Amino acid sequence: MPDWKTHEKICELILGKKYSEVHRLMDLLYPLKNHRKLWGHNIRDMIIISLLQKNPLEAFIAAYLHKLADDIFPKDKLKRLILEKIILKL
């Protein structure tokens, strides 16, 4: 899964805003093992997080982009770091 800066950059590119608070809340239980299963990475939790924001619809999209990036980013550390560097340079 990508780091916070990469999550923020993805949102900035797509939504025009970083949505740092959404990413912080989604990863609230990190570094607990299985933190994504415990909180933040399911539809119910993403809705709750979104409703706490000024623009709930865009915040939900940011939350979904966060989950999507976590799910599709390479597990291999080197490949992930290369992809993060590419995204951060956009």
C-alpha positions in Angstrom: 0.0 0.0 0.0 1.2 3.5 -0.8 2.4 6.1 1.8 0.2 9.1 2.7 2.0 11.5 0.4 1.1 9.2 -2.5 -2.5 8.9 -1.4 -2.7 12.7 -1.1 -1.1 13.2 -4.6 -3.6 10.8 -6.2 -6.5 12.8 -4.7 -4.9 16.1 -5.7 -4.6 14.9 -9.3 -8.1 13.6 -9.5 -10.1 15.8 -7.1 -7.9 18.9 -6.9 -7.4 18.6 -3.1 -5.3 16.3 -0.9 -8.0 15.2 1.6 -5.3 14.6 4.3 -7.9 14.2 7.0 -9.7 11.4 5.1 -6.4 9.5 4.7 -5.5 10.0 8.4 -8.8 8.7 9.5 -8.7 5.7 7.2 -5.4 4.7 8.6 -6.2 5.6 12.2 -5.3 2.1 13.5 -2.1 1.8 11.5 0.4 0.2 12.4 -1.8 -2.5 14.0 -1.7 -5.7 12.0 -4.8 -6.0 9.8 -5.7 -2.4 10.5 -7.5 -2.2 7.1 -9.8 -5.0 8.2 -10.5 -3.4 11.6 -11.4 0.1 10.5 -11.7 2.5 7.5 -11.4 0.2 4.5 -15.0 -0.8 4.0 -18.0 1.0 2.7 -19.6 1.7 6.1 -16.5 3.2 7.5 -15.8 5.2 4.4 -19.3 6.7 4.6 -18.8 7.6 8.3 -15.4 9.2 7.5 -16.9 11.1 4.6 -19.8 12.5 6.6 -17.4 14.1 9.0 -15.9 16.2 6.2 -17.1 19.5 4.6 -17.8 17.9 1.2 -19.0 14.4 2.0 -19.3 13.3 -1.7 -15.8 14.2 -2.7 -14.5 12.9 0.7 -16.1 9.6 -0.1 -14.4 9.5 -3.5 -11.1 10.3 -1.7 -11.7 7.4 0.7 -12.5 5.1 -2.2 -9.4 6.2 -4.1 -7.4 5.4 -0.9 -8.8 1.9 -0.7 -8.4 1.3 -4.4 -4.7 2.4 -4.2 -4.1 0.1 -1.2 -5.7 -2.8 -3.1 -3.9 -2.4 -6.4 -0.5 -1.1 -5.5 2.3 -3.7 -5.8 3.1 -5.8 -2.7 6.7 -5.9 -3.9 8.5 -3.0 -2.0 10.8 -2.0 -4.9 7.9 -1.9 -7.4 5.8 0.0 -5.0 8.5 2.6 -4.4 9.1 3.1 -8.1 5.3 3.6 -8.7 5.2 6.1 -5.7 8.1 8.1 -7.1 6.4 8.3 -10.6 3.1 9.4 -9.1 4.7 12.0 -6.8 6.5 13.6 -9.8 3.2 14.2 -11.7 
